[in-house]
């Protein structure tokens, strides 16, 4: 069976950050347009490691200099966030929003980026430049990043591969956001109240745990 094509990348954010995103796009922490009231989600220890780890042995840029996106839903990090494991603050599913962008837009407009074939902090992971993004299926498999589980005893590397990332170097303008995914109707209505167009919101409980 032919592997499905990877069309999208997903940025996980707290729903309270959406009004700022609608006005300024998806921005870096050190951006002039950074959100002073940004609500973080995720593992702060991992975030700190990314700030101080080079993207590659030949790069002077740190991983934390980039805005990360996943290529598929239900990431291991989302599981940790929803359950509050490893000292991570627990966040309810309905408070977590996927910001969805199209890879074709990133390619067409030559957005400065890199991507990986697995968790960026793992020593087995390879980093690829933007010019390779138009043949991403050669490096990242749809079946890996869209896998619902990653505890396969016959494939111990699946968890690493599922966490492949798109890494954007600069702020991303709001027009590149093609949609939002939320957990339930309540979250959908909250986005409507923030000014999000109804056509841009999809309810996908299967994207959550």
C-alpha positions in Angstrom: 0.0 0.0 0.0 1.3 3.4 -1.0 2.2 5.7 1.9 -0.1 8.7 2.4 1.4 12.1 1.7 2.4 14.5 4.5 0.5 17.7 3.8 0.4 19.5 7.2 2.4 20.4 10.3 0.9 21.1 13.7 1.9 23.5 16.5 0.4 22.8 19.9 -0.6 25.9 21.9 -2.7 26.8 24.9 -6.1 28.1 23.9 -5.5 31.3 25.8 -2.7 32.2 23.4 -5.0 32.2 20.4 -6.1 35.9 20.5 -2.4 36.9 20.3 -1.7 34.4 17.5 -4.7 35.8 15.5 -3.1 39.2 15.7 0.6 38.5 15.4 0.9 35.0 14.0 3.0 32.2 15.6 6.0 34.0 17.1 9.3 33.2 18.8 9.9 33.9 22.5 12.4 36.6 21.6 10.3 38.2 18.8 9.5 41.9 19.0 5.9 40.7 18.8 6.2 38.1 21.6 3.2 37.6 23.8 3.9 39.0 27.3 1.1 36.9 28.7 2.1 33.7 26.9 0.7 30.5 28.5 3.3 27.8 28.1 2.6 24.1 27.8 5.1 21.2 27.8 8.2 20.1 29.6 10.3 23.0 30.8 13.4 20.8 31.2 13.2 19.8 27.6 12.6 23.4 26.5 15.8 24.4 28.4 17.8 21.6 26.8 16.6 22.8 23.4 17.8 26.4 24.2 21.4 25.1 24.7 21.7 22.3 22.2 23.0 23.0 18.7 20.8 22.1 15.8 23.6 20.0 14.4 27.4 19.6 14.8 27.9 22.1 11.9 25.3 24.7 13.0 25.8 27.7 15.3 22.0 27.8 15.8 20.4 26.2 18.8 17.3 24.1 18.6 15.5 26.6 20.8 16.0 29.3 18.2 13.3 27.7 16.1 9.5 27.3 16.4 8.7 23.6 16.4 5.8 21.8 14.7 5.0 18.1 14.6 4.0 16.3 11.3 1.2 14.3 13.0 -1.2 14.3 15.9 -1.2 12.6 19.3 2.5 13.2 20.1 4.2 11.6 23.1 4.6 15.1 24.5 0.9 15.7 24.2 0.3 12.5 26.2 2.6 13.8 29.0 0.9 17.3 28.9 -2.6 15.8 29.2 -1.7 13.5 32.0 0.8 15.8 33.9 3.6 13.2 33.9 7.3 13.9 34.6 6.7 17.0 36.5 4.9 18.7 33.6 1.8 20.8 34.5 -1.3 19.0 33.4 -3.5 20.7 30.8 -7.0 19.7 29.9 -7.5 18.5 26.3 -10.1 21.2 25.6 -7.4 23.9 26.5 -5.0 22.6 23.9 -5.3 23.8 20.3 -3.5 22.5 17.1 -2.5 25.4 14.8 -2.3 23.8 11.3 -0.1 24.9 8.4 0.4 23.5 5.0 3.8 22.2 4.0 3.2 23.3 0.4 3.0 26.9 1.6 6.3 26.6 3.4 7.9 25.1 0.3 6.4 27.6 -2.2 7.3 30.7 -0.2 10.7 29.4 0.8 10.2 29.8 4.5 13.5 29.4 6.3 13.3 26.1 8.1 14.8 22.7 8.8 13.1 19.4 9.6 14.1 16.2 11.4 13.3 12.5 11.0 12.8 12.0 14.7 13.0 13.7 18.1 15.4 16.5 17.7 17.3 15.8 20.9 17.9 12.1 20.0 21.4 11.3 18.8 20.0 9.1 16.0 18.0 11.9 14.5 19.1 13.5 11.3 18.4 17.2 10.4 17.5 18.2 6.9 17.5 21.7 5.2 14.5 23.4 3.7 15.3 22.4 0.1 14.6 18.7 1.1 11.1 19.5 2.3 9.6 18.8 -1.1 10.6 15.2 -0.8 9.9 14.8 2.9 8.3 11.3 2.4 11.8 10.1 1.7 12.8 10.9 5.3 9.6 10.9 7.4 6.8 8.3 7.1 3.2 9.2 7.4 2.5 5.9 9.2 5.1 6.8 11.8 4.0 10.3 12.6 0.3 9.4 12.5 0.7 6.2 14.6 -1.8 6.2 17.5 0.6 4.3 19.7 4.4 4.0 19.9 5.0 1.2 22.5 5.7 -1.4 19.8 8.1 -4.0 21.3 9.1 -4.9 17.7 9.9 -1.3 16.8 11.6 0.4 19.6 12.6 3.4 17.4 9.0 4.3 16.6 8.6 6.8 19.4 11.7 8.7 18.2 10.4 8.8 14.6 6.9 9.8 15.6 8.3 13.0 17.1 9.8 14.2 13.8 9.7 18.0 13.7 9.5 21.0 11.3 11.6 23.8 12.7 10.8 27.4 11.5 13.6 30.0 11.9 11.4 33.1 12.0 7.9 34.3 13.1 5.1 32.9 10.9 2.5 35.3 9.8 -1.1 34.4 10.6 -2.2 33.9 7.0 -0.1 30.7 7.0 -2.4 29.2 9.6 -4.9 27.2 7.5 -7.0 25.9 10.4 -7.3 24.9 14.1 -8.1 21.6 15.6 -9.8 21.3 19.0 -11.0 18.6 21.3 -14.7 19.4 21.6 -17.5 21.7 20.8 -16.9 23.8 23.9 -13.4 24.6 22.7 -14.7 25.3 19.2 -17.2 27.9 20.6 -14.3 29.5 22.6 -12.4 30.0 19.4 -15.5 31.5 17.7 -15.7 34.0 20.6 -12.1 35.0 19.9 -12.9 35.8 16.3 -11.8 32.6 14.6 -13.8 31.8 11.4 -16.1 28.8 11.8 -14.7 27.2 8.6 -11.2 27.2 10.1 -12.1 25.0 13.2 -12.3 21.2 13.2 -13.3 19.1 16.2 -11.1 16.0 16.3 -11.2 14.2 19.7 -9.1 11.4 18.1 -6.2 13.9 17.9 -6.1 13.8 21.8 -5.7 11.2 24.5 
